[in-house]
Amino acid sequence: MYEVHSLKAKKSSELSAIREAVSDASATATTSSQKIRRLDSAGAAAAPPPTETDDDPFGSQFSVPASQMNSQRRYLSQRSNLQKSQSARTSRRMPTNYFESVLLKCQLDLDADPASVVLRCEPIGFVRTLRNMLRGSGDYPKNIKDFVHGLEQASKNRDSFRKLLECCQMQSQTSGEVRPIQESVMKMLLCVDFMQEELIRMLFGYVERVAEEEVGMNMIGLVLSQIKFIDHTAHGGLVFDKYFEVLGRTRNTQLLREAIGALEDVIDVSKQDMAFRKILELFPRAGDLFSVTNVTVFCEMSLCGATLRMTRQKMVDFVEAGCAVEIYPLLVRFMLKFNSNEVDGLHENIREIRLIVDSLVRVGLDSSVEKCLREIFQIIYQALTVSAVLYEAWVKFCRLLTDEESHMALDLLVLLMMLTVNEIKSGSIQKILINKIKKGHLTISHMKTLTKDFGCVLNVHMDCVLDFVESCLKERQADVCEFGVLSMSYLFSANNLNNRMVLNKLVGFMCEMTLINEGQRNDHLIATCMSALSSIYESYPNDIRNNAHILLTCNSIAQRLNIVIKKQLLSNNKVVKKKGVIGEVRLIRHLLKTSTGNEELPNTFDSDRTIDTVSDIPTASGREIGNMINMLFTSANESSDILALCYDELAEMLHDFERKFGKPEKAFTIWLC
């Protein structure tokens, strides 16, 4: 029993000693921590603020031994310590590597927006801060490799990498407003000249990796488009080598298509001719070489004369072997390329374009071919408008064609288009056309082919075509006039053209010819026009209503003529007044012709009684004619010459009218007699 009590007392004394030791240790720890906190606060107050060139990308929240080397492992270990100590004080994701930490210190937020990165300063400020931070690091230039390695890690996540390639957003430092800007993060990184080479290698490595994995192929064009922001003088050779190194190793057709589509951004202008020759080696088959994507890029490349000639010949062979219709406009666009020091060879370009267009027409007309023809001649029209050199060369080429067989309908169409390309030179172009028609080099068969095969293009240029054809109608030489009349007929026969415009010109010309003096009138031409109109009526009865639309305007024309003639009759100039008398008599004849046989006389009308005044004439047309005759005699103003002219013109008109149409309106005749 005594031993038990002794054991308890011993245990109790040991527990008391332990409690005292723990209490002393706690007090010592508390005092030490207070001292450490005081020392830390004093050190923080005395320490200078961190600069942009600070070697520690995570700030100065904790100390790092100076003997420890800068390394990726060092940053990772520091990050884990920092994340443990500060995760409770911030909701922002902590950087996982040197790349992210540098961007964070440059005020670039990778996670603020799920679709894009947010820049909290101006792009130029970001680039300046980034350049100073990377170059000012004590680990430079090794830190560049660490930075690019972090970018490679980011590229493994396609969504995150896409954010770095697409335009980012910038947040205003004053208002906090977020707006999109044109710059991407990759573009701003490439502005750091001493990092360009590493980034170029990284981007081409990414392209090759994606092509091998065949995942994310839609990223290739976006990646390659970033390379246009590099210094091509310093790194153009590297880009050229890497570009064709990747293309030479791959068999991925989508990569080839995307890479060639971005060629203008990737390859410097000075190396594009060499690049084109390498592309020819990559695509030995013409069908693969002359795809829509490839030819679109080729049209924008800077190529030497020898390369252009070789490629044009390949294109002609490609067309003759048979190709898709939609490629024709692009082939023509390429064939219009020429260098300023090789103008003499433009005639060869024009010959090849004529061959290609002729080949397209021989395919057969349908909606797709007509669409391509419109595109081709729009391209030619724009090229002639922009380049005076091409304009002069094409005119000279047409002058050198010396017989009917050497001319094509295409040549006639291009010359007609040139009438509106350059208004100053349109007169000389019209003379060329008229001379070729006189010599028989351009015949009505060319116009027939033109309306048959190129109607869709003629419809676009109908105004200038009709103006030229109308000018042919007014030529003195019979061959040219007949060309104009038959051209009108063929233009109308093309169902896809605006027939109303054609009829308007033809009927208007006939009216003009019938109104001129007999000495200047061309009866043969009028007969030809009538024959053309008759054939139109027989061939296209459904279009006769178009004539009605044209002739309906005659009423308004007569009213306007009446106003002009009245002004002539009131003129004090005898020459002008005589013209008014002649015009008034012709208007009277027109009204008599339209009213004869259409009188609506009342049943109570007595044909034996005398009508004294104009107002007593029972018909409206008769009263109108009577007023015109009264005005005619009143305008004579007691001038014997004018009065004699009035009687002579009226007598001749009434005699001719009775001979051709019979007696005029009965009520008017009673009043007149």
ABEGO torsion letter per residue (X at the ends): XAAAAAAAAAAAAAAAAAAAAAAAAAAAAAAAAAAAAAAAAAAAAABBBBBAABABAAEAABBBBAABBBBAAAAAAAAAAAAAAAAAABABBBBABAAAAAAAAAGBBAAABAABBBBABBAAAAAAAAAAAAAABAAOAAAAAAAAAAAAAAAABAAAAAAAABBBBBBBAAAGBBBBBABBAAAAAAABAAAAAAAAAAAAAAAAAAAAAGBGAAAAAAAAAAAAABBAAAAAAAAAAAAAAAAAABABAAAAAAAAAAAAAABBAAAAAAAAAAAAAABABAAAABBAAAAAAAAABBBBAAAAAAAAAAAAAAAAAEBBAAAAAAAAAAAABBBAAAAAAAAAAAAAAAAAAAAAAAAEBBAAAAAAAAAAAAAAAAAAAABAAAAAAAAAAAAABABAAABBAAAAAAAAAAAAABAAAAAAAAAAAAAAAAAGABBAAAAAAAAAAAAAAAAAAAAAAAAAAAAAAABABAAAAAAAAAAAAAAAABAABBAAAAAAAAAAAAAAAAABBAAABBAAAAAAAAAAAAAAAAABAAAAAAAAAAAAAAAAAAAAAAAAAAAAAABABAAAAAAAAAAAAAAAAAAAAAABGABBBBAABBAABBBABAAABABAAAAAAAAAAAAAAAAAGGBAAAAAAAAAAAAAAAAAAAAAAEBBBAAAAAAAX
